[in-house]
């Protein structure tokens, strides 16, 4: 009889959890796709909620929310989220840093890896390369915007212009960003290390030198238009939990504190 009461109590608890289950819509930077591929099923199993995640360039995602697109959670760079907050699109105080993403250089699999260990070596490698790729800034890509400004700052943008190949692929499939490298059409491509890690056909030559490295902190916030704010908070809590931190470290992401990368 005792076992029956325990079983019935457990069934009642599961039924209650499922009755409160919600479907949430998450708009996220494509850079987190590899991480969420592992974490979202775990969240759904443990919470009973369903998370529908759509990916795109961070700038494009922020623009969609700013224009009134409805979602429950927005995950873009912290600065983009702060701007959305100032425009009344994200709930104040709902910000949680999720992961830091550094930049690196990809080359075709098996190709000789250029020396990019110092700023000067990096510049020499770019100037010697027959073609160089990165995300087109017009897509809203944080890595593309930074890379364009970096080349200007290094004083080599004009020299490199004839051999630049800008990627304009859809941000919902970050594994396709480096296809031109895999096909041998681009010799070197600058991009987010986590995207390099999930795509076939090329190798990571190395991260950018520390003096010019740019680590983007991806941050989650709850949309003011959310129809399921409690489930949204549960999702954000899950993807910033110790379990999620272990997964992101294993996937090449950098752990972050509330103030930025650790």
C-alpha positions as a printed NumPy array, in Angstrom:
array([[  0.   ,   0.   ,   0.   ],
       [  2.875,   2.297,   0.843],
       [  4.478,   1.647,  -2.545],
       [  1.166,   2.421,  -4.238],
       [  0.877,   5.752,  -2.41 ],
       [  4.454,   6.658,  -3.396],
       [  3.807,   5.723,  -7.029],
       [  0.584,   7.732,  -7.116],
       [  2.309,  10.719,  -5.525],
       [  5.076,  10.515,  -8.141],
       [  2.522,  10.299, -10.932],
       [  0.684,  13.318,  -9.55 ],
       [  3.942,  15.288,  -9.441],
       [  4.811,  14.409, -13.046],
       [  1.27 ,  15.269, -14.154],
       [  1.502,  18.641, -12.397],
       [  4.824,  19.397, -14.032],
       [  3.489,  18.47 , -17.469],
       [  0.34 ,  20.52 , -16.908],
       [  2.5  ,  23.594, -16.342],
       [  4.715,  22.842, -19.343],
       [  5.095,  25.583, -21.916],
       [  6.594,  26.017, -25.357],
       [  9.14 ,  28.811, -25.533],
       [ 10.677,  30.428, -28.583],
       [ 14.364,  31.26 , -28.414],
       [ 16.105,  33.528, -30.925],
       [ 19.838,  32.96 , -30.609],
       [ 23.114,  33.839, -32.226],
       [ 24.161,  30.945, -34.439],
       [ 27.457,  30.756, -32.564],
       [ 25.688,  28.84 , -29.774],
       [ 24.206,  26.153, -32.018],
       [ 26.764,  23.492, -31.039],
       [ 26.135,  24.164, -27.362],
       [ 22.347,  24.101, -27.591],
       [ 22.38 ,  20.943, -29.699],
       [ 23.439,  19.213, -26.488],
       [ 21.678,  21.297, -23.854],
       [ 18.165,  21.81 , -25.237],
       [ 17.149,  18.106, -25.125],
       [ 18.399,  17.921, -21.526],
       [ 16.364,  20.995, -20.611],
       [ 13.221,  19.621, -22.229],
       [ 13.588,  16.268, -20.473],
       [ 14.215,  17.757, -17.04 ],
       [ 11.646,  20.573, -17.184],
       [  8.828,  19.289, -19.354],
       [  8.984,  22.532, -21.338],
       [  9.668,  22.637, -25.071],
       [ 12.243,  25.036, -26.504],
       [ 12.09 ,  25.998, -30.178],
       [ 15.422,  27.611, -31.039],
       [ 16.023,  29.671, -34.178],
       [ 19.524,  30.822, -35.11 ],
       [ 20.951,  33.756, -37.021],
       [ 23.703,  36.39 , -36.924],
       [ 23.565,  38.202, -33.582],
       [ 22.979,  41.587, -35.2  ],
       [ 20.156,  40.23 , -37.333],
       [ 18.527,  38.58 , -34.305],
       [ 18.701,  41.835, -32.34 ],
       [ 17.205,  43.685, -35.313],
       [ 14.286,  41.284, -35.556],
       [ 13.425,  41.73 , -31.883],
       [ 13.815,  45.492, -32.15 ],
       [ 11.287,  45.497, -35.01 ],
       [  8.722,  43.7  , -32.875],
       [  9.187,  39.992, -33.613],
       [  7.769,  37.937, -30.747],
       [ 10.007,  35.538, -28.82 ],
       [ 10.469,  34.489, -25.215],
       [ 14.266,  34.601, -25.014],
       [ 16.876,  36.587, -26.924],
       [ 20.54 ,  35.545, -26.933],
       [ 22.951,  37.998, -28.564],
       [ 26.009,  39.953, -27.445],
       [ 25.689,  41.781, -24.143],
       [ 25.956,  45.198, -25.791],
       [ 23.183,  44.307, -28.253],
       [ 20.983,  43.089, -25.412],
       [ 21.572,  46.316, -23.49 ],
       [ 20.422,  48.3  , -26.507],
       [ 17.287,  46.161, -26.741],
       [ 16.669,  46.789, -23.059],
       [ 16.923,  50.545, -23.588],
       [ 14.351,  50.201, -26.398],
       [ 11.95 ,  48.379, -24.105],
       [ 12.307,  45.013, -25.857],
       [ 14.043,  43.029, -23.088],
       [ 13.048,  42.744, -19.43 ],
       [ 15.433,  44.79 , -17.229],
       [ 17.4  ,  42.632, -14.805],
       [ 16.839,  39.426, -16.796],
       [ 20.349,  39.368, -18.306],
       [ 22.546,  36.288, -17.763],
       [ 25.928,  35.824, -19.466],
       [ 26.076,  32.419, -21.142],
       [ 29.435,  31.971, -22.882],
       [ 32.476,  33.746, -24.256],
       [ 33.492,  33.14 , -27.867],
       [ 36.985,  33.924, -29.142],
       [ 38.21 ,  34.371, -32.729],
       [ 40.598,  32.177, -34.647],
       [ 41.827,  31.348, -38.154],
       [ 40.659,  28.354, -40.192],
       [ 42.61 ,  26.685, -43.006],
       [ 41.754,  23.748, -45.254],
       [ 42.156,  20.39 , -43.544],
       [ 45.713,  19.152, -43.931],
       [ 47.033,  22.501, -45.228],
       [ 50.113,  24.114, -43.756],
       [ 49.088,  26.22 , -40.781],
       [ 50.406,  29.784, -40.958],
       [ 52.222,  31.349, -38.044],
       [ 49.751,  33.702, -36.348],
       [ 51.324,  33.598, -32.9  ],
       [ 52.062,  37.34 , -32.777],
       [ 50.424,  40.414, -34.248],
       [ 53.248,  40.897, -36.741],
       [ 53.182,  37.222, -37.737],
       [ 49.423,  37.444, -38.183],
       [ 49.793,  40.476, -40.456],
       [ 52.496,  38.75 , -42.524],
       [ 50.318,  35.654, -42.92 ],
       [ 47.376,  37.722, -44.142],
       [ 49.489,  39.686, -46.594],
       [ 51.023,  36.476, -47.966],
       [ 47.734,  34.593, -48.336],
       [ 46.164,  34.391, -51.804],
       [ 42.646,  34.794, -50.359],
       [ 41.146,  35.699, -46.975],
       [ 37.627,  35.232, -45.747],
       [ 35.422,  36.434, -42.914],
       [ 31.741,  37.072, -42.29 ],
       [ 30.331,  40.046, -44.158],
       [ 29.56 ,  42.774, -41.6  ],
       [ 26.271,  43.524, -43.394],
       [ 24.912,  40.195, -42.095],
       [ 25.094,  41.572, -38.558],
       [ 27.801,  39.073, -37.58 ],
       [ 29.758,  40.227, -34.517],
       [ 32.889,  38.437, -35.788],
       [ 32.594,  40.07 , -39.213],
       [ 32.117,  43.545, -37.782],
       [ 35.123,  43.135, -35.496],
       [ 37.353,  41.63 , -38.214],
       [ 36.653,  44.493, -40.615],
       [ 37.564,  47.044, -37.947],
       [ 40.653,  45.022, -36.964],
       [ 42.078,  45.031, -40.497],
       [ 41.586,  48.797, -40.624],
       [ 43.298,  49.187, -37.279],
       [ 46.248,  47.064, -38.399],
       [ 46.642,  49.273, -41.465],
       [ 46.32 ,  46.452, -44.007],
       [ 42.662,  46.69 , -45.057],
       [ 43.439,  48.417, -48.367],
       [ 46.165,  45.904, -49.272],
       [ 43.895,  42.966, -48.516],
       [ 40.767,  44.275, -50.258],
       [ 41.419,  42.585, -53.673],
       [ 41.632,  39.136, -52.088],
       [ 38.849,  39.333, -49.533],
       [ 35.997,  36.825, -49.788],
       [ 33.108,  37.825, -47.533],
       [ 30.756,  35.094, -46.367],
       [ 27.043,  35.921, -46.556],
       [ 25.606,  32.498, -45.704],
       [ 22.615,  32.265, -43.397],
       [ 23.552,  32.448, -39.737],
       [ 21.195,  29.594, -38.868],
       [ 23.82 ,  27.14 , -40.144],
       [ 27.183,  28.304, -38.733],
       [ 28.753,  25.015, -39.826],
       [ 28.465,  26.312, -43.427],
       [ 30.346,  29.554, -42.794],
       [ 33.698,  27.985, -43.717],
       [ 32.663,  25.962, -46.771],
       [ 34.796,  28.116, -49.07 ],
       [ 37.851,  27.109, -47.018],
       [ 36.933,  23.421, -47.218],
       [ 36.553,  23.736, -51.009],
       [ 39.953,  25.431, -51.334],
       [ 38.457,  28.722, -52.529],
       [ 39.693,  30.625, -49.468],
       [ 43.135,  30.054, -47.987],
       [ 42.524,  31.585, -44.552],
       [ 39.298,  32.557, -42.85 ],
       [ 38.874,  34.487, -39.624],
       [ 35.916,  33.48 , -37.499],
       [ 34.61 ,  32.256, -34.197],
       [ 36.533,  29.295, -32.826],
       [ 33.359,  27.501, -31.77 ],
       [ 32.048,  27.629, -35.349],
       [ 35.365,  26.347, -36.676],
       [ 35.117,  23.428, -34.252],
       [ 31.767,  22.127, -35.554],
       [ 32.36 ,  22.315, -39.293],
       [ 34.086,  19.633, -41.407],
       [ 36.829,  20.068, -43.963],
       [ 39.226,  22.46 , -42.253],
       [ 41.51 ,  22.906, -39.249],
       [ 41.998,  25.602, -36.655],
       [ 45.332,  27.296, -37.342],
       [ 45.089,  28.97 , -33.943],
       [ 43.423,  31.769, -32.008],
       [ 44.147,  35.41 , -32.754],
       [ 47.053,  36.849, -30.746],
       [ 45.934,  37.992, -27.299],
       [ 46.661,  41.663, -28.073],
       [ 44.052,  41.698, -30.836],
       [ 41.754,  38.941, -29.597],
       [ 38.088,  39.75 , -29.239],
       [ 35.959,  37.58 , -26.989],
       [ 32.259,  38.155, -27.511],
       [ 30.123,  37.496, -24.457],
       [ 26.805,  35.971, -25.472],
       [ 24.052,  36.969, -23.074],
       [ 20.473,  35.783, -22.643],
       [ 17.523,  37.972, -21.718],
       [ 13.769,  37.609, -21.509],
       [ 11.737,  39.419, -24.142],
       [  9.129,  41.844, -22.853],
       [  6.774,  40.133, -25.321],
       [  7.303,  36.699, -23.751],
       [  4.142,  34.653, -23.298],
       [  5.836,  32.203, -20.911],
       [  8.255,  34.209, -18.734],
       [  8.5  ,  31.511, -16.031],
       [  9.555,  28.883, -18.559],
       [ 11.931,  31.42 , -20.108],
       [ 13.565,  31.988, -16.727],
       [ 13.861,  28.227, -16.25 ],
       [ 15.601,  27.892, -19.625],
       [ 18.091,  30.657, -18.865],
       [ 18.778,  29.171, -15.444],
       [ 19.449,  25.779, -17.04 ],
       [ 21.83 ,  27.013, -19.75 ],
       [ 23.862,  28.929, -17.154],
       [ 23.978,  26.035, -14.657],
       [ 27.139,  24.109, -13.637],
       [ 26.049,  21.29 , -15.977],
       [ 25.888,  23.704, -18.909],
       [ 29.228,  25.254, -17.95 ],
       [ 30.889,  21.837, -18.153],
       [ 29.378,  21.253, -21.602],
       [ 30.398,  24.657, -22.965],
       [ 33.991,  24.242, -21.778],
       [ 34.177,  20.867, -23.513],
       [ 32.794,  22.46 , -26.687],
       [ 35.426,  25.222, -26.912],
       [ 33.429,  28.036, -25.321],
       [ 34.867,  30.207, -22.587],
       [ 33.161,  30.271, -19.171],
       [ 31.928,  33.693, -18.171],
       [ 31.065,  35.546, -14.993],
       [ 28.328,  38.132, -14.652],
       [ 30.876,  40.743, -15.773],
       [ 32.468,  38.918, -18.708],
       [ 34.951,  36.117, -19.568],
       [ 36.702,  34.384, -16.668]])
